[in-house]
Amino acid sequence: MPPKKWSWNDESRERLDQVYAVLDEFEEFLPLTLRQIYYRLVAQRRVENSRAAFGAVASICKHARVEGLISWADIDDRPGGFYDLSGCYDTRVFVEESLKALMSGYYRNLMQTQDAYLELWVDAPSMRTFFSAIARRYSVSMALCGGFSSVSFLNDFMNRAFDAVREGRRPVILFFGNYAPGGTDLLESMKATFAKEESLSNISFKRIALGRDDVTRHRLPANPDAIRGAANGGRRRAARFGELPVELDALPPDLLERMIREAIEAEIDLALFRSEQERQRADRETIERLRARISGFLDNNVSLVTAAEIEYIPAKNGK
């Protein structure tokens, strides 16, 4: 039985048109998070900044996607992840899929000639898709560090930092996180931890966003959950620290993308980086020619008729 369609009215259709406008305006940055869409509507004064208003926007986006009015690929609202561990149905499927993927997806390490070892640290897990798309263009690794990072996270980073130092490179952490006035600062906590390790004392920790200046300069709306908290007695806290928490999603996508790019490019030698980009293009042309030759050889010499035939290809030395 097909799901019952949502009852659209004039108000919800108008709100859907406003969502369309946001998706169209920031098409090159898709997918957007629900929060990014919501905060753009708040900035445009289309909706008030409240939990109820966010819930209404989220509901419209949900039903529009279910009914095919908005592409599932346009909005990133995955709190977790799916890992397909089912394996292949048989040897024929494995061989065919392997041949299709033969020598594809090549990315050169564009940072290999730089003296800086960069990592993006993102304290906003919902934005992993947004950040990873930009980081990949520069071959910069990214770490999600929600709230307080575990001892395993710290140990893994220390190992990466030690490797970088041994290679003569300087580790640089570019930190992006929500603005939480008066709260415990994750970045400062990390800096204090690594300051105790003499061999890693030259690590640079740089907060790129969000800071108080970002909030005031761009007039960013507060987290609607915090606004409700203020209404329930949190106003004393807001008055003490001057403002409420602000999420990274509140930054316009084009501005955030520019901040990420500028933060990375400020740490690297752009001439060396562009030289690596040229080598990557040449590498890909070489790989594509080789891939075509190998694929042609396989097409002419390998017969994929049945799984049974593949299964019973004699092993070397008859074993």
Sequence and secondary structure as in RCSB ss.txt:
>XXXX:A:sequence
MPPKKWSWNDESRERLDQVYAVLDEFEEFLPLTLRQIYYRLVAQRRVENSRAAFGAVASICKHARVEGLISWADI
DDRPGGFYDLSGCYDTRVFVEESLKALMSGYYRNLMQTQDAYLELWVDAPSMRTFFSAIARRYSVSMALCGGFSS
VSFLNDFMNRAFDAVREGRRPVILFFGNYAPGGTDLLESMKATFAKEESLSNISFKRIALGRDDVTRHRLPANPD
AIRGAANGGRRRAARFGELPVELDALPPDLLERMIREAIEAEIDLALFRSEQERQRADRETIERLRARISGFLDN
NVSLVTAAEIEYIPAKNGK
>XXXX:A:secstr
         HHHHHHHHHHHHHHHHTGGG SB HHHHHHHHHHTTSS SSHHHHHHHHHHHHHHHHTTSS GGGB
   SS        SSHHHHHHHHHHTTT      TTTT SEEEEEEEE GGGHHHHHHHHHHHT EEEE  SS  
HHHHHHHHHHHHHHHHTT EEEEEEEE B TTS  HHHHHHHHHHT GGGTT EEEEEE  HHHHHHTT    HH
HHHHIIIIIHHHHHHHSS  B GGGS HHHHHHHHHHHHHTTS HHHHHHHHHHHHHHHHHHHHHHHHHHHHHHH
H     HHHHHTS  GGG 
